[in-house]
Amino acid sequence: MNTQPLPLSSPSLRMRAVATGLLLASLLGLAACSSSGPKPAKLESFTPTLDLKAKWTVSVDRLPAVAMGQSAFAPAVSSGLVVVAGPKGQVSGFKLESGVQVFEQNLKTELAAGVGAGAGLGSGLFAVVTTGGELVLIDAKGAVRWRVAMGGVSNERPVIAGGSVLVRLADNRVAAFSQETGARRWVIQRTLPSLVLHGQSGMKTAADVAVESGSDQLGAVDLVVGLPGARLLWLNATNGAVRWETTVVTPRGSNEVERLSDLLGEAAVVSDSVCVAAYQNQVSCHEVGTGRAKWTQRLDVSQPVAADQTLVIGVEANSRVHAYDRATGEKRWSQLGLFLRGATEAVSFDRAIWIADQDGYLHGLSRDSGQFTARLSLPGGKPAGRMLVTREGLLIQTQSGRLMLMSASAVAK
């Protein structure tokens, strides 16, 4: 365990990560917009069987556009509150059930990422990171508990577990700070590959009781971390001890770009499986207890996986959507109707798989066949980051500054 002070990440690392992200975004944009290449699929008409409606909607800060993978900003839920943040430093809390605003805190500094939320002993606590390298902890009343220098920069949302507030820094270190005092508790580091996706890997902890979770395997101190280079770790959040560690995929290719294999977003922990997506390589599920691969499917994936008790959903760079049996990895269905439409990360909610596109349409896909069952033009456009499934409904924060809670119901015949 490294107990030395955390030095600032070098500018070259940050520039390398930023340059890589910009390059990939540009390539994706050119592929989708080229006048001589393939055209985005036209949305076909269908008879809807599900209806999605807003239970409440509120205005929040606008968020930057995201080309792929998970955004640095998304809603977080704890202790009956949904909390969101914006890049200008505004942090706002609302009652999950009604959307009534509880607090608004202006941190008067730009934010790089937010919001991480706590459960159990961390219930009612929320964390964000600033562009200046500070970690800030806020309570359920909007008061700042503490703010400390992380000793580096981070472009990912923090998480809270095991009495710690945890961040993954840009130089591939994972660091833990006491939720009580902000003092550093531990830090671990893995080798940083030559090229990495900018702020794409994620961390997973036990969720608040109001957040839908498919597994009881995540305890109060468990932390699942995805790292650049396709490394997946299960850690103890209290002391940094490694329960297991595995390399999900061995990078292949003739150059550094082709060998990129970073894990995308949070791992999906469902029942006895830890399922992940490795950029442009594969989707796979691993044993909760050991990290050993249960199955692997090759896929040019560009979004984090979604998973429930029966399915694992992978989204290709060209926005084709594929569903696999969670237990066996056998392909169940494919949906090609969103081809080149800039599909976002999918979620499993209510009776369907939900996925948005670049034009702000939210599509419901049948779990059984992948056929379209619902479509809604979101007020506020495309989701800015991952949608969050709660026991009250589906939380969506859009790029244009809307936060909404959606409910689904069968269409009356």
ROROPA-195584 format. One record per residue (C-alpha): residue number from 1; residue in one letter; x, y, z. Coordinates in nm, 3 decimals, always signed. Example, Ala and Ser with C-alpha at 12.3 -4.5 7.8 and 13.67 -1.06 7.14 Angstrom:
// residues 2
1	A	+1.230	-0.450	+0.780 .
2	S	+1.367	-0.106	+0.714 .
This chain:
// residues 413
1	M	+0.000	+0.000	+0.000 .
2	N	+0.142	+0.331	-0.109 .
3	T	+0.138	+0.593	+0.167 .
4	Q	+0.341	+0.860	-0.013 .
5	P	+0.178	+1.197	-0.090 .
6	L	-0.016	+1.193	-0.415 .
7	P	+0.173	+1.402	-0.673 .
8	L	-0.014	+1.596	-0.934 .
9	S	-0.076	+1.411	-1.259 .
10	S	+0.166	+1.521	-1.528 .
11	P	+0.034	+1.754	-1.801 .
12	S	+0.152	+1.506	-2.064 .
13	L	-0.081	+1.238	-1.923 .
14	R	-0.375	+1.473	-1.924 .
15	M	-0.299	+1.595	-2.276 .
16	R	-0.259	+1.238	-2.397 .
17	A	-0.595	+1.135	-2.251 .
18	V	-0.772	+1.446	-2.383 .
19	A	-0.617	+1.409	-2.727 .
20	T	-0.724	+1.047	-2.747 .
21	G	-1.081	+1.132	-2.649 .
22	L	-1.100	+1.411	-2.904 .
23	L	-0.955	+1.190	-3.177 .
24	L	-1.207	+0.914	-3.112 .
25	A	-1.497	+1.157	-3.096 .
26	S	-1.389	+1.310	-3.426 .
27	L	-1.359	+0.970	-3.593 .
28	L	-1.704	+0.869	-3.473 .
29	G	-1.851	+1.196	-3.592 .
30	L	-1.694	+1.162	-3.935 .
31	A	-1.818	+0.806	-3.968 .
32	A	-2.174	+0.913	-3.886 .
33	C	-2.182	+1.232	-4.091 .
34	S	-1.986	+1.145	-4.407 .
35	S	-2.199	+1.228	-4.710 .
36	S	-2.049	+0.937	-4.906 .
37	G	-2.074	+0.675	-4.632 .
38	P	-2.360	+0.485	-4.469 .
39	K	-2.662	+0.687	-4.356 .
40	P	-2.825	+0.675	-4.011 .
41	A	-3.126	+0.445	-3.998 .
42	K	-3.464	+0.608	-4.042 .
43	L	-3.699	+0.549	-3.753 .
44	E	-3.966	+0.305	-3.860 .
45	S	-4.323	+0.326	-3.737 .
46	F	-4.458	+0.059	-3.504 .
47	T	-4.749	-0.004	-3.270 .
48	P	-4.637	+0.090	-2.918 .
49	T	-4.719	-0.141	-2.630 .
50	L	-4.553	+0.067	-2.356 .
51	D	-4.599	+0.431	-2.264 .
52	L	-4.336	+0.639	-2.083 .
53	K	-4.445	+0.958	-1.907 .
54	A	-4.277	+1.216	-1.682 .
55	K	-4.381	+1.204	-1.316 .
56	W	-4.194	+1.532	-1.263 .
57	T	-3.938	+1.747	-1.442 .
58	V	-3.720	+2.038	-1.322 .
59	S	-3.464	+2.271	-1.473 .
60	V	-3.095	+2.220	-1.390 .
61	D	-2.762	+2.331	-1.536 .
62	R	-2.674	+2.253	-1.896 .
63	L	-2.411	+1.983	-1.943 .
64	P	-2.142	+1.933	-2.207 .
65	A	-2.204	+1.697	-2.498 .
66	V	-2.056	+1.349	-2.467 .
67	A	-1.951	+1.152	-2.774 .
68	M	-1.932	+0.807	-2.619 .
69	G	-1.905	+0.611	-2.294 .
70	Q	-2.020	+0.748	-1.963 .
71	S	-2.046	+1.117	-1.884 .
72	A	-1.873	+1.281	-1.590 .
73	F	-2.213	+1.412	-1.473 .
74	A	-2.525	+1.209	-1.392 .
75	P	-2.792	+1.194	-1.119 .
76	A	-2.711	+1.030	-0.785 .
77	V	-2.964	+0.907	-0.527 .
78	S	-2.930	+0.864	-0.152 .
79	S	-3.152	+0.913	+0.152 .
80	G	-3.460	+1.002	-0.052 .
81	L	-3.279	+1.271	-0.253 .
82	V	-3.165	+1.295	-0.613 .
83	V	-2.863	+1.522	-0.644 .
84	V	-2.716	+1.663	-0.965 .
85	A	-2.426	+1.893	-1.043 .
86	G	-2.310	+2.107	-1.333 .
87	P	-1.968	+2.209	-1.465 .
88	K	-2.003	+2.565	-1.328 .
89	G	-2.014	+2.443	-0.967 .
90	Q	-2.387	+2.430	-0.898 .
91	V	-2.503	+2.130	-0.690 .
92	S	-2.878	+2.082	-0.642 .
93	G	-3.084	+1.836	-0.439 .
94	F	-3.446	+1.734	-0.501 .
95	K	-3.688	+1.495	-0.337 .
96	L	-3.686	+1.178	-0.544 .
97	E	-4.058	+1.119	-0.502 .
98	S	-4.182	+1.466	-0.598 .
99	G	-3.900	+1.668	-0.755 .
100	V	-3.936	+1.938	-0.488 .
101	Q	-3.606	+2.120	-0.443 .
102	V	-3.436	+2.069	-0.106 .
103	F	-3.113	+2.261	-0.151 .
104	E	-2.894	+2.448	-0.395 .
105	Q	-2.522	+2.490	-0.330 .
106	N	-2.288	+2.701	-0.540 .
107	L	-1.932	+2.580	-0.485 .
108	K	-1.797	+2.881	-0.679 .
109	T	-1.550	+2.668	-0.870 .
110	E	-1.572	+2.463	-1.187 .
111	L	-1.641	+2.092	-1.151 .
112	A	-1.478	+1.810	-1.343 .
113	A	-1.723	+1.540	-1.233 .
114	G	-2.017	+1.466	-1.006 .
115	V	-2.215	+1.329	-0.829 .
116	G	-2.116	+1.024	-0.620 .
117	A	-2.363	+0.911	-0.351 .
118	G	-2.341	+0.702	-0.037 .
119	A	-2.540	+0.413	+0.107 .
120	G	-2.541	+0.258	+0.453 .
121	L	-2.304	+0.459	+0.674 .
122	G	-2.258	+0.700	+0.383 .
123	S	-2.630	+0.757	+0.333 .
124	G	-2.716	+1.121	+0.268 .
125	L	-2.364	+1.212	+0.154 .
126	F	-2.270	+1.330	-0.194 .
127	A	-1.930	+1.397	-0.352 .
128	V	-1.799	+1.594	-0.650 .
129	V	-1.453	+1.675	-0.786 .
130	T	-1.331	+2.014	-0.908 .
131	T	-1.119	+2.095	-1.210 .
132	G	-0.854	+2.220	-0.965 .
133	G	-0.814	+1.874	-0.811 .
134	E	-1.032	+1.907	-0.499 .
135	L	-1.269	+1.647	-0.362 .
136	V	-1.580	+1.800	-0.201 .
137	L	-1.826	+1.623	+0.031 .
138	I	-2.179	+1.762	+0.070 .
139	D	-2.454	+1.645	+0.306 .
140	A	-2.829	+1.605	+0.254 .
141	K	-2.891	+1.970	+0.348 .
142	G	-2.645	+2.097	+0.089 .
143	A	-2.379	+2.192	+0.343 .
144	V	-2.015	+2.134	+0.257 .
145	R	-1.869	+1.885	+0.507 .
146	W	-1.514	+1.923	+0.378 .
147	R	-1.306	+1.984	+0.068 .
148	V	-0.954	+1.846	+0.027 .
149	A	-0.684	+1.836	-0.238 .
150	M	-0.675	+1.493	-0.405 .
151	G	-0.312	+1.526	-0.515 .
152	G	-0.413	+1.479	-0.878 .
153	V	-0.693	+1.528	-1.127 .
154	S	-0.998	+1.312	-1.192 .
155	N	-1.254	+1.315	-1.472 .
156	E	-1.487	+1.055	-1.322 .
157	R	-1.762	+1.067	-1.065 .
158	P	-1.641	+0.968	-0.715 .
159	V	-1.815	+0.695	-0.514 .
160	I	-1.876	+0.643	-0.142 .
161	A	-1.840	+0.310	+0.040 .
162	G	-1.681	+0.159	+0.351 .
163	G	-1.657	+0.496	+0.525 .
164	S	-1.448	+0.626	+0.234 .
165	V	-1.496	+0.868	-0.053 .
166	L	-1.315	+0.715	-0.349 .
167	V	-1.177	+0.861	-0.671 .
168	R	-0.991	+0.725	-0.971 .
169	L	-0.725	+0.973	-1.075 .
170	A	-0.615	+1.035	-1.432 .
171	D	-0.281	+0.860	-1.381 .
172	N	-0.452	+0.528	-1.294 .
173	R	-0.448	+0.559	-0.914 .
174	V	-0.746	+0.479	-0.696 .
175	A	-0.746	+0.684	-0.374 .
176	A	-0.969	+0.675	-0.065 .
177	F	-1.045	+0.959	+0.174 .
178	S	-1.222	+0.934	+0.510 .
179	Q	-1.584	+1.042	+0.480 .
180	E	-1.559	+1.186	+0.830 .
181	T	-1.248	+1.404	+0.797 .
182	G	-1.131	+1.399	+0.436 .
183	A	-0.794	+1.253	+0.540 .
184	R	-0.641	+1.016	+0.289 .
185	R	-0.680	+0.651	+0.392 .
186	W	-0.507	+0.456	+0.114 .
187	V	-0.403	+0.461	-0.252 .
188	I	-0.323	+0.194	-0.508 .
189	Q	-0.183	+0.236	-0.860 .
190	R	-0.159	+0.032	-1.178 .
191	T	+0.050	+0.099	-1.489 .
192	L	-0.109	+0.348	-1.726 .
193	P	-0.122	+0.235	-2.092 .
194	S	+0.032	+0.454	-2.363 .
195	L	-0.312	+0.569	-2.480 .
196	V	-0.631	+0.582	-2.277 .
197	L	-0.989	+0.693	-2.325 .
198	H	-1.044	+1.018	-2.138 .
199	G	-1.244	+0.952	-1.820 .
200	Q	-1.423	+0.640	-1.942 .
201	S	-1.365	+0.367	-1.683 .
202	G	-1.582	+0.365	-1.372 .
203	M	-1.631	+0.240	-1.017 .
204	K	-1.920	+0.044	-0.869 .
205	T	-2.036	+0.022	-0.505 .
206	A	-2.350	-0.087	-0.322 .
207	A	-2.639	+0.145	-0.410 .
208	D	-2.893	+0.325	-0.195 .
209	V	-3.208	+0.124	-0.123 .
210	A	-3.403	+0.350	-0.360 .
211	V	-3.182	+0.248	-0.655 .
212	E	-3.272	-0.072	-0.837 .
213	S	-2.992	-0.325	-0.795 .
214	G	-2.974	-0.676	-0.933 .
215	S	-2.729	-0.820	-0.680 .
216	D	-2.686	-0.866	-0.309 .
217	Q	-2.318	-0.945	-0.368 .
218	L	-2.204	-0.585	-0.316 .
219	G	-2.155	-0.530	+0.056 .
220	A	-2.093	-0.211	+0.249 .
221	V	-1.715	-0.217	+0.184 .
222	D	-1.710	-0.358	-0.171 .
223	L	-1.566	-0.156	-0.458 .
224	V	-1.546	-0.278	-0.819 .
225	V	-1.306	-0.072	-1.031 .
226	G	-1.253	-0.072	-1.407 .
227	L	-0.916	+0.061	-1.521 .
228	P	-0.758	+0.153	-1.855 .
229	G	-0.591	-0.144	-2.017 .
230	A	-0.900	-0.357	-1.943 .
231	R	-0.810	-0.432	-1.580 .
232	L	-1.094	-0.515	-1.341 .
233	L	-1.047	-0.514	-0.962 .
234	W	-1.265	-0.598	-0.663 .
235	L	-1.136	-0.402	-0.361 .
236	N	-1.214	-0.338	+0.003 .
237	A	-1.309	+0.030	+0.018 .
238	T	-1.203	+0.063	+0.382 .
239	N	-0.839	-0.047	+0.350 .
240	G	-0.769	-0.094	-0.022 .
241	A	-0.713	-0.471	+0.004 .
242	V	-0.753	-0.648	-0.331 .
243	R	-1.003	-0.933	-0.325 .
244	W	-0.925	-1.023	-0.687 .
245	E	-0.787	-0.865	-1.004 .
246	T	-0.809	-0.974	-1.366 .
247	T	-0.723	-0.851	-1.715 .
248	V	-1.049	-0.869	-1.907 .
249	V	-0.897	-0.869	-2.257 .
250	T	-0.546	-0.881	-2.399 .
251	P	-0.503	-0.578	-2.628 .
252	R	-0.439	-0.657	-2.994 .
253	G	-0.362	-0.443	-3.297 .
254	S	-0.086	-0.294	-3.510 .
255	N	-0.085	+0.045	-3.336 .
256	E	-0.176	+0.207	-3.003 .
257	V	-0.522	+0.317	-3.117 .
258	E	-0.615	-0.035	-3.226 .
259	R	-0.485	-0.170	-2.896 .
260	L	-0.711	+0.054	-2.687 .
261	S	-0.917	-0.172	-2.463 .
262	D	-1.032	+0.044	-2.172 .
263	L	-1.330	-0.073	-1.971 .
264	L	-1.632	+0.148	-2.032 .
265	G	-1.829	+0.291	-1.741 .
266	E	-1.941	+0.102	-1.434 .
267	A	-1.939	-0.274	-1.419 .
268	A	-2.285	-0.430	-1.395 .
269	V	-2.302	-0.654	-1.086 .
270	V	-2.606	-0.881	-1.117 .
271	S	-2.662	-1.196	-0.912 .
272	D	-2.341	-1.400	-0.947 .
273	S	-2.198	-1.200	-1.240 .
274	V	-1.978	-0.896	-1.292 .
275	C	-2.035	-0.785	-1.652 .
276	V	-1.826	-0.528	-1.840 .
277	A	-1.761	-0.379	-2.183 .
278	A	-1.406	-0.340	-2.316 .
279	Y	-1.389	-0.065	-2.577 .
280	Q	-1.383	-0.194	-2.938 .
281	N	-1.318	-0.548	-2.812 .
282	Q	-1.588	-0.739	-2.626 .
283	V	-1.858	-0.775	-2.365 .
284	S	-1.806	-1.036	-2.095 .
285	C	-1.932	-1.161	-1.760 .
286	H	-1.710	-1.277	-1.474 .
287	E	-1.756	-1.471	-1.151 .
288	V	-1.831	-1.248	-0.852 .
289	G	-1.607	-1.447	-0.621 .
290	T	-1.296	-1.486	-0.837 .
291	G	-1.313	-1.256	-1.141 .
292	R	-1.272	-1.554	-1.376 .
293	A	-1.447	-1.512	-1.710 .
294	K	-1.780	-1.697	-1.741 .
295	W	-1.825	-1.602	-2.106 .
296	T	-1.700	-1.354	-2.365 .
297	Q	-1.854	-1.218	-2.685 .
298	R	-1.649	-1.026	-2.939 .
299	L	-1.811	-0.688	-3.014 .
300	D	-1.694	-0.346	-3.132 .
301	V	-1.855	-0.198	-2.824 .
302	S	-1.859	+0.176	-2.746 .
303	Q	-2.092	+0.203	-2.446 .
304	P	-2.102	+0.047	-2.099 .
305	V	-2.306	-0.271	-2.067 .
306	A	-2.653	-0.288	-1.918 .
307	A	-2.757	-0.604	-1.738 .
308	D	-3.051	-0.753	-1.552 .
309	Q	-3.134	-1.102	-1.424 .
310	T	-3.165	-1.245	-1.776 .
311	L	-2.991	-1.018	-2.029 .
312	V	-2.666	-0.833	-2.092 .
313	I	-2.692	-0.552	-2.348 .
314	G	-2.400	-0.438	-2.565 .
315	V	-2.407	-0.130	-2.791 .
316	E	-2.171	-0.122	-3.089 .
317	A	-1.990	+0.190	-3.213 .
318	N	-2.233	+0.194	-3.507 .
319	S	-2.528	+0.184	-3.260 .
320	R	-2.640	-0.169	-3.332 .
321	V	-2.777	-0.319	-3.012 .
322	H	-2.722	-0.682	-2.907 .
323	A	-2.865	-0.884	-2.617 .
324	Y	-2.693	-1.186	-2.462 .
325	D	-2.809	-1.440	-2.206 .
326	R	-2.652	-1.331	-1.878 .
327	A	-2.582	-1.685	-1.760 .
328	T	-2.446	-1.838	-2.082 .
329	G	-2.349	-1.553	-2.315 .
330	E	-2.569	-1.690	-2.593 .
331	K	-2.700	-1.416	-2.823 .
332	R	-3.073	-1.361	-2.774 .
333	W	-3.142	-1.087	-3.031 .
334	S	-3.006	-0.789	-3.223 .
335	Q	-3.172	-0.456	-3.303 .
336	L	-3.032	-0.279	-3.611 .
337	G	-3.292	-0.001	-3.626 .
338	L	-3.069	+0.252	-3.445 .
339	F	-2.776	+0.213	-3.687 .
340	L	-2.553	+0.526	-3.678 .
341	R	-2.807	+0.714	-3.465 .
342	G	-2.561	+0.780	-3.179 .
343	A	-2.713	+0.532	-2.934 .
344	T	-2.641	+0.595	-2.565 .
345	E	-2.583	+0.353	-2.281 .
346	A	-2.884	+0.124	-2.236 .
347	V	-3.072	+0.053	-1.913 .
348	S	-3.311	-0.224	-1.812 .
349	F	-3.623	-0.064	-1.666 .
350	D	-3.972	-0.195	-1.604 .
351	R	-4.070	-0.416	-1.899 .
352	A	-3.814	-0.304	-2.157 .
353	I	-3.459	-0.212	-2.245 .
354	W	-3.434	+0.165	-2.287 .
355	I	-3.181	+0.346	-2.502 .
356	A	-3.167	+0.705	-2.634 .
357	D	-3.025	+0.842	-2.958 .
358	Q	-2.848	+1.161	-3.065 .
359	D	-3.177	+1.328	-3.164 .
360	G	-3.321	+1.295	-2.815 .
361	Y	-3.555	+1.002	-2.880 .
362	L	-3.584	+0.743	-2.604 .
363	H	-3.658	+0.396	-2.740 .
364	G	-3.805	+0.098	-2.555 .
365	L	-3.698	-0.246	-2.681 .
366	S	-3.872	-0.572	-2.597 .
367	R	-3.668	-0.790	-2.362 .
368	D	-3.785	-1.099	-2.550 .
369	S	-3.727	-0.997	-2.912 .
370	G	-3.554	-0.657	-2.922 .
371	Q	-3.842	-0.511	-3.123 .
372	F	-3.946	-0.151	-3.058 .
373	T	-4.218	-0.125	-2.795 .
374	A	-4.208	+0.249	-2.713 .
375	R	-4.063	+0.578	-2.834 .
376	L	-4.058	+0.920	-2.670 .
377	S	-3.905	+1.252	-2.772 .
378	L	-3.738	+1.364	-2.451 .
379	P	-3.804	+1.720	-2.335 .
380	G	-3.453	+1.859	-2.314 .
381	G	-3.295	+1.634	-2.576 .
382	K	-3.035	+1.360	-2.537 .
383	P	-2.936	+1.231	-2.191 .
384	A	-2.605	+1.377	-2.078 .
385	G	-2.489	+1.059	-1.907 .
386	R	-2.620	+0.728	-1.782 .
387	M	-2.987	+0.702	-1.692 .
388	L	-3.054	+0.581	-1.338 .
389	V	-3.319	+0.321	-1.253 .
390	T	-3.483	+0.382	-0.914 .
391	R	-3.781	+0.235	-0.733 .
392	E	-3.971	+0.557	-0.813 .
393	G	-3.894	+0.551	-1.185 .
394	L	-3.625	+0.624	-1.444 .
395	L	-3.409	+0.932	-1.376 .
396	I	-3.276	+1.121	-1.679 .
397	Q	-3.058	+1.434	-1.687 .
398	T	-3.036	+1.591	-2.033 .
399	Q	-2.761	+1.795	-2.192 .
400	S	-2.989	+2.095	-2.232 .
401	G	-3.064	+2.114	-1.859 .
402	R	-3.368	+1.905	-1.766 .
403	L	-3.392	+1.650	-1.487 .
404	M	-3.692	+1.419	-1.503 .
405	L	-3.837	+1.109	-1.339 .
406	M	-4.017	+0.881	-1.585 .
407	S	-4.269	+0.602	-1.526 .
408	A	-4.373	+0.327	-1.769 .
409	S	-4.713	+0.168	-1.821 .
410	A	-4.881	-0.060	-2.072 .
411	V	-5.063	+0.110	-2.357 .
412	A	-5.440	+0.070	-2.315 .
413	K	-5.594	-0.141	-2.587 .
